[in-house]
Amino acid sequence: MNRYETVTLIQQMEHARQHLHDLYEEYGFGHACVLEQSMLLDELINQYNRMYQTRKQPHHVLDQNINNDDVMFSTSSPFSLCKTMTSPA
């Protein structure tokens, strides 16, 4: 995974984290929709960790500010338990 892919993965993680927060605010902690989003975020974090365990690279991207407007990540799937939430423009 190159540096651009790493930044994209971090952006996806941040977008998924924010979406999880929004769902929690709307539905509460135990709702299936919130749990589904939490599992999605967990998988992104696992991907990130596997990338660094395999390559033994330093986490050089973590200190950078990431512009969330560039995120191109969809949390919707045909099996999603949640309605699609749109972010404010």
Beta strands, then each sheet from edge to edge (+ up, - down):
end
